[in-house]
């Protein structure tokens, strides 16, 4: 099954898939080595799987490059949005002040415009 972790990465807990034409039958691949199955005492660094290794394991499990790209694209979009939000978060008070000013000026100009057209 595929899930999203808290940081938006795709976490593949266990993959059961009908393989492509070059495989002889259904295969099961795990995202972590057998020694990681009991990960209660493992740190995040111990559980990290290099992207090339993850891709190799998924390719061996029968996933095509296209499938992997299609599955990771939405995750990348969310990750970039989150990064952008963190980068602009410090500007939020300025943005709110600008919006308040713009609304108040808009009300003044709208009221003048409405009075002029009566």
GIKA-V937961 format. One record per backbone hydrogen bond with DSSP energy under -0.5 kcal/mol. CO is the residue of the C=O (numbers start at 0). NH is the residue of the N-H. Records with the same first field share a line. If there is no record, write none. Layout:
BEGIN
CO = NH, NH
END
This chain:
BEGIN
0 = 12, 13
2 = 10
4 = 7
8 = 4
9 = 11
10 = 2, 12
12 = 30
13 = 15
14 = 28
16 = 18, 26
19 = 22
26 = 16
28 = 14
32 = 35
33 = 36
36 = 38
37 = 40
38 = 41
42 = 46
43 = 47
44 = 47
47 = 49
49 = 53
50 = 54
51 = 55
52 = 56
53 = 57
54 = 58
55 = 59
56 = 60
57 = 62
58 = 61
63 = 67
64 = 68
65 = 69
66 = 70
67 = 71
68 = 72
69 = 73
71 = 75
72 = 76
73 = 77
74 = 78
75 = 79
76 = 80
77 = 81
78 = 82
79 = 83
80 = 84
81 = 85
82 = 86
83 = 87
84 = 88
87 = 90
88 = 91
90 = 94
91 = 95
92 = 96
93 = 97
94 = 98
95 = 99
96 = 100
97 = 101
98 = 102
99 = 103
100 = 104
101 = 105
102 = 106
103 = 107
104 = 108
105 = 109
106 = 110
107 = 111
108 = 112
109 = 113
110 = 114
111 = 115
112 = 116
114 = 117
END
